[in-house]
């Protein structure tokens, strides 16, 4: 089953991580030529991200510290 569906053909979801607070973080590389973003979803509501922030090009690692 799909928990979260990428319905935009303009986005390329490139990485995935789950935080200790059970949030799901997705690295969106967009078109691989512009700045990407990290999408943060609540584990109980996958309808829309609860937060987004700009990252570098092709966010392929999500680190927690």
N, C-alpha and C positions, 0 to 999 in steps of 0.2 A: 504494500500500500504506500501511496505517496502521502507524506505528512505535509510537505510544502511543495507547491507547484510553481515553477517559473513560467509564467504565462507571457513573458515578453521576449520576443525574438532578438531584441536589442541588448539583452543581458546574457552574460556567460558566467554562470556560477562556477567558481574555480576551486574553492576550498570550503571545508566544514569543520567546526569545532563545537564542543559542548562544554559550557562552563560549569564550575562547581555549584552554581545556583540554578542549574538545569536550563540555562538559556542556550538557544541554538544560534551560533554565529556563522554567517555565510559570507565568503569573500566573493564579491561580484567584480569580475574583471572587465565588465562592459564590453568594449570592442577591442581590447588588448592594446590600444594606442593612447588612451586617455586615462586620467586618474580613475582608479576603481573606488569601491566603497565596501564597508563591512555592514551587513544587515544583521540586526539582533532581534530574534524572535523570542517571545515568552513561550515556554514549553507547553502552556495550556491554551494558547491562542495563536494559531498559525495564519490568521487571516491577513494581517499586515505586520510589518516589522514595528517593534515598539521604539526602535532607535536606529539611526543610520549615521555613519561618519565616513568622511573621505579618507582614503588610504593612498598608497602609491599605485603605480601601474602593476597590474596582475597580482593582486593580493593572494599569494599562495600559501602563506603560513599565518596562523593565528596563535600567538603565544600568550600565556597567562603568567603573571608573576605577582 
